[in-house]
Amino acid sequence: MTESDPDRPHGGVGDSPPAAADRKKCYAARDAYYECAAKNIGNEASACSELRRALEGSCLPSWVRYFDRKVLYEDYKRRLAEEERARNQEQQRR
């Protein structure tokens, strides 16, 4: 997204990286959406739909995919750590 044409699709081949102001807008949209999604687990599609549109409109599509994957991976790591703690506690009780 460029400042001269904010409605232009971004992320095409040969596009330059987003400007600092665009990155800041993207990060703010990212933080708002994922905060909403964390508060509305299982209902994020409807509860956070406007924030999702803002995220997709403010960030490069590749960035949105990266953010989505990162959140899923962080959740996966958290669940693995919780399972490991539970196994360790169970073994200590024996």
C-alpha positions as CSV (number, residue, x, y, z in Angstrom):
1,M,0.0,0.0,0.0
2,T,1.4,3.4,-0.9
3,E,0.5,6.7,0.5
4,S,-0.3,8.1,-2.9
5,D,-2.8,5.4,-3.7
6,P,-4.2,3.8,-0.5
7,D,-6.7,1.7,-2.4
8,R,-4.2,0.0,-4.7
9,P,-3.8,-3.7,-3.9
10,H,-0.4,-4.4,-2.5
11,G,2.0,-7.3,-2.4
12,G,2.5,-7.8,-6.1
13,V,5.8,-8.9,-7.6
14,G,8.3,-6.1,-7.6
15,D,6.4,-4.0,-5.0
16,S,8.7,-2.2,-2.6
17,P,8.3,-2.9,1.2
18,P,5.6,-0.9,3.0
19,A,6.6,2.4,4.3
20,A,7.0,2.9,8.1
21,A,3.6,4.5,8.4
22,D,2.0,1.6,6.6
23,R,3.8,-0.9,8.8
24,K,2.6,0.9,11.9
25,K,-1.0,0.8,10.6
26,C,-0.6,-2.9,9.9
27,Y,0.8,-3.7,13.3
28,A,-2.0,-1.7,15.0
29,A,-4.6,-3.6,13.0
30,R,-2.9,-6.9,13.7
31,D,-2.8,-6.2,17.5
32,A,-6.5,-5.2,17.6
33,Y,-7.7,-8.2,15.6
34,Y,-5.7,-10.8,17.5
35,E,-6.7,-9.2,20.9
36,C,-10.3,-9.5,19.8
37,A,-9.8,-13.1,18.6
38,A,-8.2,-14.1,21.9
39,K,-11.2,-12.7,23.8
40,N,-13.7,-14.4,21.5
41,I,-12.3,-17.8,21.0
42,G,-14.7,-19.9,18.8
43,N,-16.7,-16.8,17.8
44,E,-13.9,-14.6,16.4
45,A,-15.3,-14.8,12.8
46,S,-18.4,-12.8,13.7
47,A,-17.2,-10.9,16.8
48,C,-14.0,-9.6,15.1
49,S,-15.1,-9.4,11.4
50,E,-14.5,-5.6,11.1
51,L,-11.1,-5.9,12.7
52,R,-10.2,-8.8,10.4
53,R,-11.2,-6.7,7.3
54,A,-9.1,-3.8,8.7
55,L,-6.1,-6.2,9.1
56,E,-6.5,-7.5,5.6
57,G,-6.8,-4.0,4.2
58,S,-3.8,-2.7,6.2
59,C,-1.3,-5.4,5.7
60,L,0.3,-7.2,2.8
61,P,-1.5,-10.6,2.2
62,S,1.7,-12.4,2.9
63,W,2.0,-10.7,6.2
64,V,-1.6,-11.6,7.2
65,R,-0.8,-15.3,6.3
66,Y,2.3,-15.1,8.4
67,F,0.5,-13.5,11.4
68,D,-2.2,-16.2,11.2
69,R,0.4,-19.0,11.0
70,K,2.4,-17.5,13.9
71,V,-0.7,-17.3,16.1
72,L,-1.5,-21.0,15.4
73,Y,2.1,-22.0,16.0
74,E,2.3,-20.1,19.3
75,D,-1.0,-21.8,20.4
76,Y,0.4,-25.2,19.4
77,K,3.6,-24.5,21.4
78,R,1.6,-23.4,24.4
79,R,-0.6,-26.6,24.3
80,L,2.5,-28.8,24.0
81,A,4.1,-27.0,27.0
82,E,0.9,-27.5,29.1
83,E,0.8,-31.2,28.2
84,E,4.4,-31.6,29.1
85,R,3.9,-29.9,32.5
86,A,0.9,-32.1,33.1
87,R,2.9,-35.3,32.3
88,N,5.8,-34.1,34.5
89,Q,3.4,-33.4,37.4
90,E,1.8,-36.9,36.9
91,Q,5.2,-38.6,37.0
92,Q,6.2,-36.7,40.1
93,R,3.0,-37.9,41.9
94,R,3.9,-41.6,41.2
